[in-house]
Amino acid sequence: MLRAFILSLVLLPVCALTVVAETSAAETVRYRLENWKAKHIHDVAKADQLTDILKKLGCEVQKAEHNGHIDVKYRCPQWRQISPETEDEVVRWEKWLRQHSFQTERKPKPAG
């Protein structure tokens, strides 16, 4: 019984490291959107949130309010990249970028 307990204490950190190694992302996500894209949004908070995200991603953004909605226009003609921490985040970012009409690529993270 004591031997099993000691063995579990020894193996626990090793197992934890293995899980971290399996879930940390080995890729970056590159993205660009050469031509302007417009989203018509009726919720001010959602328009502001989208504008903030796009600006943080380094995109050109224009926002105009008219006819009861907000137009958020954006583009990112130069390739940029993000380096998510986990593989799940890589998948989520790539999906979000594609839903917003970006061209995407996955690239291996540099060693080190």
Residue, then its C-alpha position, 0 to 999 in steps of 0.5 A: m500500500l505504501r509502495a503504491f502511494i510513493l509510486s503515485l507521488v513519483l509518477l504524478p509530476v511526470c504525468a502532469l508534464t506529459v499532459v502539458a506537452e500534449t496540449s501546448a500548441a506546436e503551431t502558430v496561425r498566420y492570417r491575412l485578408e487582402n480586400w475590405k470585408a464589411k459586417h453589418i451589426h445591430d448591437v453596439a457592444k458586439a460591434d465594439q467587441l469586434t472592432d477591438i479584436l480586429k485592432k488587436l490583431g493589427c487590422e485596419v478597421q473602419k466603423a460607421e453607424h447608419n440606418g439603424h446598424i453599424d458597419v464594421k469594415y476591416r482588412c489585413p493585407q499583410w500576413r500576420q500571426i498569433s501564437p496560441e498557448t494550446e492546440d484548442e486555442v489554435v483551432r478556435w482562432e483559426k475557426w474565428l478567423r475563417q468565419h470572418s473571411f481571413q485566409t489562414e495557415r498553420k505554421p510550426k512554432p520555432a524551436g526554443 
